[in-house]
Amino acid sequence: MVSDAATVGFRRGRGVNKSPDSLSAFDPKLAALPLAFDLEAVTRLFQSRWINQGALQVSRVRSAQYKPSACGVITYDLLIEQPGAPPRPTIGVVEVSPTGLKARLFDDDPEIPWLAVATDAEAMRARFATVLGRPPEACAVTPIRYKPGSRVVLRYDLHTSSGQRTVFAKVLAQDDGQLTATLATLFQASQAAPAMPRILPPLAHFPELHMVVQPEVLDGVELHARVFDPAVDSAWREQWMRQVGASLAGLHASVGALGPQRRLEDDLCELQEYLKAVARISPELTAGFEGTIVDIAALAENRAEPAPVASHGAFRTDQLMIEHEALVLLDLDSFCWANPARDVGNFLAYLNWKAMRQPSYSTFIERARRGFLEGYSAARSTLDRDWLACYEAAAMLKICGRRFRGLTFDEWHLVPHLLDSARALVGAAASPRNRLSISDTLLPSLQVALDVEAMTDTLEPLVSGQSGTAATVRGAKLLAHSPSKRAVIRYQVAGGGAVIGKLYADARQAARVYSNMSWLRGVVFADSARCGVPQPLAHSQELSMVFYLQVDGQFLDEVLVSDRAKPSMDLAGEWLAALHSHRVSIEEPLQRSTALDIQDCRDLINKSSRGHTEVVSQLAGYLENGADALCLETKVPIHRDFHYRHIIVDDGLTVIDFDEMRLGDPNYDLAHFCANLDLLAYREHKSLAALQDRFLNTYASHTDWVRDERFVYFYVYTCLKIAKQLCTMRGPSPRPEGAEQRRQVQMILGKGLAAMEGYHA
């Protein structure tokens, strides 16, 4: 049971406008979640777990990571008191699952097993000889920050005969040396360019501990504390904000540092990952949250994104310190190459958020915002206002989403106001004229396709013919847009549900997709009550568009933890077997020389993700040298992008997206599905092997398929393709970044290598 104190704290002290009886009110599958916020109960949990450690006391919640209906990970400031020793601060962790609570300390993180050595003072003494020239006489270790499964910041107080020295170390779940190289390059750049903020150099890199060590900022003060101190002269504080803008412009002008590229579409994909938490906790905000994402995308499509610049990736006032009247920039884990508006927009969004949480700062924040932009523009005059609106609004949505995913329920009542601000920002930037002037030189009919009045004559007869009654088109929403290639638009029709319109730059592709969907609907699945494709409605040659009825249901990955998992996998195997059992004339048959872009994959992975060159070369060499010895099918219709996010489960199973459909070998689809399922299993921390076997067995029961080297060949290729997608922020969401991106690349390449070596062992 949850204590009365915890319930009252949740109701009254946290400011939740819903006032549920407990945290479990919005997620009954995690019934133990309220207990994780009862500090007395958590203290007892840790005491029972480490009864011999001495007295333990939990003082506050540090952070939370919440996945609806699946898990929660909450961290705490923990103080351990033992007889004869000073109190020792550490970080406690409680993992919440449907089965209850599990407590551990931060250094028992299975994703960062080398923390056991990194937090062992004696073990680290010898290593710090590389920093000091000789081992320190004593070493004290204190955890500063911790993100479960990802990274830890540790402070080392090193005692020597000449005095004490403090250094900080970042320990990563995965480290290929890129962060160290990035810091070294940026440090050198900051030494040569006074306009840049100072970057702390890497003092040491311990690869076996995935650790990079940096010096302490001596005599430094936090910029955030100084500029928001009302006791300090406001003119002086405003001048520092101008200096922050100028320093950011200096960083954006630097060159040479390695890092991934980040685009607006990547940020919008990340925002989609917050939707589950928003829908679970505040379903009334879901439509506004999702609609603002679409509005940002629509505004951005007015122009090409400018050339990327060296970017901090998470730029805020608390990422800066002042040392000897100079700015020092910290926490470059998220360093990337991005639109210059991304850092600026993120900085401004967090200023606005502070003004909402602490209205007494509003007047100063308005002046600080203006000063920051003046400082940036004086040094770099290329900031585009429309792009700034896009990125600032996207950062506001990210703050909204993190309030729910982080269970910071004392701020939930402010989220609607922040969401309104994001929507107003996009609305002000996109006038009605601009909203209808979305342009794409290779998709000239996109503007017409988004104009409801212009599309009414086209859509009403299609829907009326299906329902038998007159239908009124009420709206058009741009769901996706690949510039110069294709766009997807949803048309809401009163009395007729929703119609999807897909617009193609290549008119031949539009005709081919419609022909294939009609064939699948009318021939392959004509007699199937359980498997199918969306109902195609029409092909507009003039607009180069295909129209079909929207299919409702859940994506396959969303049902894999339910009792629908096994029958859904059976249907997936049955659907694919039906496709492969038919023959049809399809243009552009699968050719290895064009479809298997092996060299392109190799080059992009090696360029974007260091440390995998040898494995990538092995996989690419196997694909290039082994193809001629295989007897591949060339006349079988294949989907060619068959994975869990193109499969919708309702009463039956519907497959979507036939843009890549070609003739080829059926093992392409089978291996593509299985490799993507392996990636999903890794992301969800669960085994899907039994379900994968069920899919393959069902497929085999409807065909004469037997697993052989052709399956291995296409599995290896798909692993290489997925690694490329991860490096370029493509493929099924979520699209990770930083250390998690590198972990997933390493995992999927390892899967390909294991498949290749296992078959030939």
Steps between C-alpha positions, in 0.01 A plus 500: 500500500607858437541712810255783567791744495595394148143540376458844656837608359391392157168679525591819672874561484546401136232718344343235279176636357345152477556414869498119458506290810843369410748475218355163408177674396644568156697175467341205681753259346768666713311477828818543706590833338362720784726321747804622309410859597443425869848583633441327833393181326797522260736551793366183663540314171868593477559424867356152463713441190829621653446429866875472566595827329407713801230765520353602164290806435331608177487880484336575163399369160759591237339382178252257349467317170150375428379267224121457514384156612856368478738642760625795698854574620528750786828627647559654842758683707603240754715554811678206662620546859739245647663506845840667500465645150357823361162472322543375143270644231400270218214448257230242553282351229154342514374314195122469477345223293159329487635252756606760757811691612868418481766710675867536411781752515607694193830312465310173453379604154500198265545732199813657656673206673838678510359740761609249762862586416438869432354546850774296673731765647796266536461363148499854359811623684740330261307616195524863607877481480452588131333825610725598791830343396483266799218328692323722755539412866123476541195515279136575585220430251165684498221451244374830360251408229357173379280400208408133541634277227677790331760706689639609836699806603744434786710743702841379612670685786866405469724561800870545429801619695469839331133542576159396372389489138149434372414355162172391347441188294218402270437125484292387204306184431684491170799704393687467171728793574296749299413718801867521597598591143221759480607663827864511391411661166266755656753583772761581236245704307404698810867576570538646151163680486431743788139536381429140602418402856784318670485120462656283770764267354499124554770420757475125450300236320462155655344287224454194720283710732333698218618807691621846404657720770489881502632765742299691754389855420708683759337797671201461272138591561196373316370744243144396580539595866670831421266635230188410698625647826281808566766636733735550204465811284260425213711689243795276583282189467363614164852557375586139585202383297632696201835331553328160504349576159835610359674191642244268346560669163870434554435130556284489188788642297744227606597213270671163522322323786334169417137438585169373363270720295168595656201629300158632594336178383713312755374726779141455386544122502630525857192702595280215373656279770348720772147447374438182699582674828293806406204282402526295819521793741317785324303360206330837450837643391581228247328657200663839562842345552479288186345782298783738590755246378323492165477881489875532563570256218268694267670830581847352447417372155494857368876494456810284491685461830823706505848349516563339841737657755688365799228487769489433872179301461342590837590867547362657821621741767585211735752367244725803555731621776687826553871469577718811525237700308494249214233248403569127525275259311423162659326172414574446133358143491234615253743679266376483142489681169167676466307803384631800702139570606495174698731616782347848501144365509581259783655782706199727450250223577659437839498873576126506429450193716675670793277805457194274528628321809625817668293798374701742713784462247280573196603861450872422522464192279344710226801733508738203529344337196543818299860543615587139415365538146678834456829343606455207263389711202786747545748216454305286256222655293375186324226397746172432319187601694275225361752231588538656844123477553507133396782405734382709794152347476649150468709561813187615686327176404805306618474674839128408510570137421778475756269628775290186447774250425698632796193496732571856616138532604555825692526666157218322317259787552732724295527266201178623328634857511832392349318305230288807422817708470651253252184502289481879506866528397447279196173673416661843508783386273267332253243744367202354311679584178812316612302196612373455145830572331693190599725452202709219362635544151475126426155470661324791328150376587567499877348846547183392319485175697496695829223735387173347624286708266707401199485131601129484585388416147754217487435349844122522544409264212755244621369487856135537405536205266631286786242600762201560274436838660623853431822585680657832595875550513589679823876521503839398361803424719853438376617184676839452336711665236822381340605805297524435127370144546156458656245639745222339703181694579200398711163637393226500763162435341173539694299180480777315320792469741841597372665475161876479452649673198854414398674737263805394296762694308520211252165464320594146397541402864152632585350294218697191604401527868131534414520207257672281758255590778207426271651164406568411864149601605319342207707185444744400773276577800161506328379189684679557830293606799808555720776645284493794266615841382330843520213562260643693204260769378659672203814603318525863388739521209471880499609530864722187502306378805356175635196511730395222738289460813682539831538177699438517875671274751834455678843452353636150544761603758223642721329161541808284562457516878133402488308179443469607136873452438495135387198519268636826355833337416310212341308747284821682403647172377176413323482842330854481369454142379193608304695781332792276410274226364363717220661616178450837337689723260656784700734757353857539622592152623740474793857527379789450740704768330240770574280374785775380731686826553789328675770757426271787601422327831867438568604858427224662708552276804877550501454876463234538768592241764866444571632171631306260276718505189626143531157344558340708224772392257445134590125523444530701178767264368278199567210664317707608202689173459228251587211615283602325179509158667136526614206391287268791573138522392424789264128461420335508846310817603657630820399788727863606552434703814313243710533584871289546814417867430348415162265243653171608660307264725126533561249218455741371240831616358564770239833585339572851371764689299564342161741766369788253474313194373701315235575151366774309678584230750249433785787471748542877466164559677551222755847617603396866497215425741717290734792746516266787584333281763844433653557875521160542669584226751822680594320833537225351715737285711304184434536177305288470188672186373200276560269739313750528216514120471122492499492745209750295298330169579162637392652630179667164433174313563338694212798470262788267422751737664802362686755721672827497306786734413271726298325596825840558666612713204201733519508505882862621488405760240204623710726533807734718295203699369360552852842617623500755218149613596604541863802708398287724278196521732274294273291186535229408753478727805634559756812645340767508768794735528830516683613198700172315449531540124853356511384208716226411254736523202746270676222257593350468152840468333582230753179319409601502135850375578366223723258386228776497239753318717241262647389375160854438379631356828 
